[in-house]
Amino acid sequence: MITAAAFLAMAAVGALARAEAGRRWNRPDGFPHGTLAVNVTGSFALGLLVDATPPFATVVGVGALGAYTTFSSFARDAVALAEAGRRRAATAYVLASCCGGTLAAALGIALASAA
């Protein structure tokens, strides 16, 4: 029961943090910095959990970080940039998100494994 309550609490924290990052840093006519930031930092944090115990990994990895990161907003933002004729910005955003997220996760794994 404690894991379910912790999961819900952490999911709420993750969702609120993502919403706040988007509110502060995403602009309707600009580059989606907030979504990029949450996805890259979330990937890094998930990499840090490589050796976490199953209950902790569930609560933090799936609950908090699953609610914090967002593939749907990433896809929406990329399409919106492309549809607005900002194809270079869309390409840069997709590359920064995919490469940045992968590198951040690898760095998190490396740091967790070294500890």
N, C-alpha and C positions, 0 to 999 in steps of 0.2 A: 504494500500500500504506500509506503514512503517513497518508493521509486516512482510510482504513478504521480504522486503529488509533486515530487521534485521535477519530474518530466514536464508537467503542465506549467509549473512556475518558470522553469528555464525556457520553455518554448515561448512563454509570454515575454520574458526578458529579451530573447532573441528577436522576436517579431517587432517589439517596440524599438529596439536599437536599429533595426533595418529601416523601419518607417522614419525614424528621426534622421538617419543618415540621408535617406532619399529626400526628405523635406528640406534639409539644410543644403545639400550639395547638388541635387539634380535640378536642372532648369528646363522648362518646357521647350525652349528654343536652343538649348545648349547641350554640351556633352554630359552624359550621365555619370558624373564622378562618384556620386553616392553609391550607385549600384556596383560600379567597378570596385570601389573601396571595400564594400561589405563582402563581395565575392572573393576577392584576393585575400583579405584578412581572415575570412572564414575558412578558406582553403588552408592557410597557414595554421590556424588553430586546430583544424581537423588533423593535419599532419602531426601536430604535437601529441595527439591522442593515440598514436600508433600502438603503444603498449598499455593503454588504459584497460582497467578491468571492465567486464561486460556491463555491469550496472552503471558505472561512471560514463562509459562510452555511449550508452543509450541515452542517459539523461543529458549529458553535455553535447555529444556528437550529433545525435539525432534530434533531441529536443531543442537545445539552444541554437546549435549551429545550423540545423535543418531549417529552423524558423528564421534565422539570421540571413543566411544566403538565399539567393533567389534566381533560379534559372528562368522563370517566366518573365520577370522584369528585364533580365538580360536580353532575352529574345525580342521582347516588345521594343526595348530601346534600340537595338540594332536595326530592326525593321523600320522603326520610325525615322532614324537617321538616314537610312537608304531611301525611303519614300520621300523625304524632304530634299533629296538631291545631294545629300552630304555623304556620298559614297566613300570618300577617303576617311572621313570621321567614323563611319560605320565599320570600315575595314580595320582601322586602328583600334576601335573599341573591341571588336571581336578578337583580334590578335592579343591585345592587352589583357582581356579577360581570360582567354584560354591559356595563353603562355604564362601570364602573370599568376594565375591560379595554380597551374601545374608547378611552376617554379616555387611558389610560396608553400605548397603542400610538400614538395621535396625538401625544402629548407626546414619545415616543421618536423618532418620525419627524421632528417639528419640530426637536428638538435635534440630531439627526444631520444634517439638511439645513442647519442654521445653521452647523455646524462646517466 
